[in-house]
Amino acid sequence: MKLFALALVFASHTTMVSATSTFPAVSVSVQQDLGEKELAKNQRLASFPTGYAPCAGDAQSIKEAAYECLSTWKPAMKSYPSKVVYHFSPSLRAEQRTEITKATEFTLTRTQGFLDFMGQAPRFHLFFNIDGQKECERMAKSWKGTKTSNWIWERGVCSTDNNGGQSTGSSIRRTGSAMVNVSADRADWWIYHGMPHEVLVDFFGSSVEQILGSKPVALEVGQMWVFYLASRAAWQASGIQFLGESLEEYHSSLLPSGGSATWQPTVRDPRFCPQGNSIRATRCGAFDWSSLMAEHPWNYAVMDLASEFVTATFGPEWVQRTLWPAMVREYARGNGKYPIYQARGNFRAEMNNVAKRLWGGKWIDLENAIDRYVVSEFKLAGVTGLE
């Protein structure tokens, strides 16, 4: 069963500083310190890797390496060190509520890299609804962190009876939320795949909020596919470890079902570029999620395989422990002097600085490696019209 479209949205109401403010002066120096510590702990690579992560064991292919890393991924903590509040719709059975709690705890206890970077674990309010749009709205309005988020029901996860899931943010600082709004017959699948994804997505925004003072500005830091590297690893690991998915079941769930390509899939596509109207964002290109969603193979298949490649190459926690801290540090260094949401740095130059620090090369090394793997797997899946 394919994952339905999941929006990654950090609503503007979560902003804790005005649009004319600059980042807190301490944030840049703190971020640099945190980033350097992470790099020292996780070792800079001499070059872009051509093999697999240590967790891959004796794997002979990327999919085997990713599967081994995900199936053996253990939590770095016994329990999540902050409060988690669950909001369940009336029709959810007791056993489903138990499984939602288990799947969420599975995900949260695998966020140690983010927590080391952030310095404080955010609280969470998690919503799981199978009783239609009105119940979704009632649930969203039942907590003050989402109560004022009109976009949730006007154009977001509560806009229809069975819209899917979203990382829904919060108007309360150091607090995150995620919501699943699906039909009853889809609930079990979303327990083990959708909710882990939505929960982990929040950590990208929450980490930037704690470091730079604003959750939405996280969407300016990097290309959208980067956010999905860690979150897709979470739902892939959940499916393997909870549902016992075999290698082929796991890998085939990431692939399209043949068909003729409407584009040449690449993570370098400017439609993946950072969101926002800043000079930095527009230098990268024009973000356009809607048009990417209409392509075949669609953008989620690209990101699923990108996540598989990164897990196989670097391990399931590399993004949260190493890549994301380095990206946020570089963003702060290049744009901390500008008004918030008005970054004027050079996106490509900044990402090349990140790559130089991590593996001594350029950002396009990672992009090209992902593209080669994605296209090769699409061809094997029967997609035609690809270069």
N, C-alpha and C positions, 0 to 999 in steps of 0.2 A: 504494500500500500504506500503510495507516494505521499510525501508531506505537503500539505496545502500551504499556500503562500503565508509567510509569517512576516509581519511588519516589524522593523526595528525602529522604534520611535522613542525619542526622549523629548517629551512635550515641552514647549516653551515655558510652561508654568513652573517647571522645575528649576529654572534659572535663579540663582541666588545673588547675582550681581547685575547691575544695569548694563544696557548695551553700550554705554559710553565709558564704562569702567575698564581699567586695565586689569590684568591678572594680578593677584596678590604678589608683592615683590618676593616674599619668602618662597613662593611656589617653585620658581625656576631653580633656585639653589637646592631646595629640598629634593626636587625631582632629579637633579643631576646626581646628587649623593645616592639616592635610591637606585638609580639606573646603574651607576658604576659598581655598587655593591652587588647587584644582580649579575652584571657581566663578569665580575671577578669570581662569584660563586659558581656560575654556570659555564665558565670557560669560553673565551672567544675562540672561534674556529679559525684554522689557518687558511681555509678556503671554503667555497661552497661545497657541501658534502655530496659525494656521489654514491654513498652506501646508505645503510639503514641505521636507525637509532638503536642503542644497546638493548632496548626493550623488545626489539624484533626477533631476538634469538637467531635461529638458523633460517629465517625466512628467505625465500628465493624470488619474491616479487613484491611490488609495492603493496598490493592488496593483502598479501600474506603478512607482511611486516606490520601494516596498520592493524590488521585483525589481532595479531599477537599482542601488540602494545595495548590495544583497547581491552582485550579479554583479560589481561593481567594487571590492568591499571588499578592500583590500590589507593585508598584514601590516605592523605597525609595527616589527618586529624581524626580523632574518635567521634567527635560531634561538632556541629557548627557552633561557633562561639558567640552567637547572637540570637535574638528572638525571631521566630518564624510563626506567623499567624495564618491559619488556613481558613478560607471562606468557601464552603461547599454548598452547591445548590441542593434543594430538597430530595431530588430523585436519585442522587448518588447513593449506591449501596454502601454498607459499612465496610465491606471488604475492598471496595474501590477507594474509599477514603484512606484506608490503611495503606494501600499500594501507592497512592499519590504521595503520601507522607514518606514512604520508603524511597521512592524514586527521587523525590526532592532532596532528602537527606543524602542519598547517593551522590547527587550532583554537588551539593553544597560542601560536603567533606572533601571534595576534589578541587577546591578553589584556594589552596594554600598559597600558590604563587601570587594570585591577585591580592590576597590579604597581606602578604609580606610587603607588597608594593604599596597598598593603600594605608596600612597601619591600623585600620579599624574595620571590623566586619559590619556591613550594613544590616539593618533589620529588614525583614521581608514580610509583605502581605501577599499571599498567593490565592488566586481565585480560580475555581474550576466549576464551570456551569454546563449543564446538559438540559436546561429547562427553558431555552428560548431567549429572545432578545429582551423581553421585559424583565426577566429574572436577572439577566446580565446587567442591565441598567441598575436594578435595585441593589445588586451586589456591589457594583462600582461606586454607588452613592452611599453605601453603608459605612465607608471608612473615609476619614477626612483627607487622607493622602491622595485619593482618586476622586473624591466627591466633586471637586471643582474642575475636573478634567473633561470638559464638554466634548472634546474630540474623540474620547473613547466610545461614545455612543452615536455621535454625529457622523463620523467617518472611519472609526476604528473598529476594534474587536467586537463591540456591542451594536454595530450598525445593522446587523442582520441576525437571524436566529442561530446560524451555525457558521460563524465567520472564521474560526480557527484560533490563533493565539497571537499574543503580543507581549513584549516586554513593555509594561505600561508606565514605568516611572513613578514619581511621587512628588507631591508638592512639599513634602517634609524632608528636610535635609538628612542625609545618611540613612535613608530608607528607600528601598526599592519595592517594586511590585511586578507581578506577571499575571496574565489572565488567559485562560483557555475557555472558549465558548464554542462548543461543538454539539452535534447530535448524539443521542445516547448510544447509537450503534458504532460511533467512532471513539467513544470515551477511552476504552481500554488501550487502543493504540496511542492515543495522545498522552496517557499517563506515563508511558515509558519513553516516548520520543519527544512529543511536543513540549511538555513542561520542563524537562531538563534543558532543552534548547533555550526556552524563554528565560529561565532563571539565570543561566550563565551569560546570556546577552547583557543582562543588567550590569554585570560587573565592569564592563568596558566604560559605561557611563558613570557608574558610581565611583570608580577609581579616579576618573578625571574630575568629578565633582569634589572629591576630597583633596586632590592635589592642586587643582586650578580654580576651584570655587564654582564650577558650572557643569552640570551633567550634559546639557545639549551640545556643548562645545566638543564633546567626544566625537561627534559625527563629522567634525572638521579635521580630525587628526589623520585619518587614513582612508584608504579605499574601502568600500562597503564589504567586499569579500573577506577582508581581514577579520572583521567582527565574527564572521561565521566559521572561521577556522577552529576556534575553541568551542563554540556553542554546538556545532555539528559533531565534534568529537564527543561531547557529553551525551547527545542523544544516540549516537552510534554505539558508545560504550554501554549505555543503559539497555539498548536492545540486545546486545550480545550477552551481557551478564545477567539480566533479568529474564529474558525470553529464550536464551539459549540459541540465538541465531547462529547458523553455521557460516563458514566462510563465504560460500556462494550466496546464501540468503542475505547476508550482510552486504556483500559487494553488489549484487544485482539490484538491491533496493536503491542504490545510488545512481543507476543508469537509466537513460531514456529508452523507450521502446522503438528503436529504429526511426524511420521517417527521414524526410529531406530537410537538411539544415537551412535555416533562414538567415544565418550569420556565421561568421568564422569565430567560434567561441574563443575568447581571450580575456584574462583578468586585466589586461592593459586597456580594454575598451573604456573610453572616457565616461561612459554612463555609470561606471563603478566609482567614479571619482568622489572625493569628499563632498558632503552636502554643504550648502551655504552659498552666500553671495560675496564672500570675501575675495580679495585679489588672489590669495593663495589657492582657494578652491577653484576659481575659474581658470587659473593657470594650468591646472591639471586637466580640466574639461568640464562638460556640463552633465551633472548627475541626472540620470533619468531612469528611475526604477521601473516605471510603468512600461516603457518600451522594452526593457530587458525581460520583463515578465511575459511579454508577448512573443519572444523569440523561441525558436526550437533549434537545438535543445535549450531549455529555459535556464535562467540564471541560477536557480537553486541546484540544478544538476552540476553546473560548473563549480559551484561553491562546495557541494558535497564531495566531489572528487578532489578539489583543492585541499579540503580538510584531510581527506584520506592520504594524500601525498605528503602533507606537512607532518601528520602523525607518524607516518612510516619513516620519514627522514629525520625528524627532530624529537619525536615523542609527543604524547598527548598534552603535556604541560608547558611545552616550550613557548607557546604564544603568551600565556599568562605570566610566566616567570622571566622571560627574556625579551621576546619581540615587542610586546605591548609597552612594557616599561621603557624600552629604548625609543620607541616611537613617540610616546608622550613627552619624554625628556627632550627629544629633538624638537618637537613642536613648541615646547615651552621656551627652549633656547632661541629658536628662530623667530618667535612671534610674541614673546612675553611683554615686549615694550609697546605693542600696539593695543588699541582698544579692543575689548573682547568682541568676538564675532567679526572683527575687521582685520584679520590676519593678512599680512602682506608678504610673508615668506615665500620662498621658492619650493614648491612641493617636491619636485623631482630631486632637487639638490639636497633637501632634508632627508628624503628617503635613501638617497645614495650615502649620506652620512651614517644613517642607521646601518645599512648593509656593510659599509666599511668597518664599522665597529664590531659587527657580529661575525662576519666571515671574510672581511678584507676585500670585498668586491663591490658590486653595484646592485641596486634594487631589481633591475631587470633580470639578474641571475635567477632570482626566485620566481619572478613572473614567467620567464621563458620556460623554466623547469616545470612549473605547474601547467602551463599551456600545452607543452609537449605531451604530458601525461593525460590531460583531459581529452585532447583531440584523439590520441591513440585509443583511449577507452571508448570514446563515442564511436569511432570507426568499427571497433570490435563489436559494439552493440548494434551495428547495422545502420547507423546514421550515414546518409549519403550527402554528397555535395561539399565535403570538407577538403580543405587543402592539405 
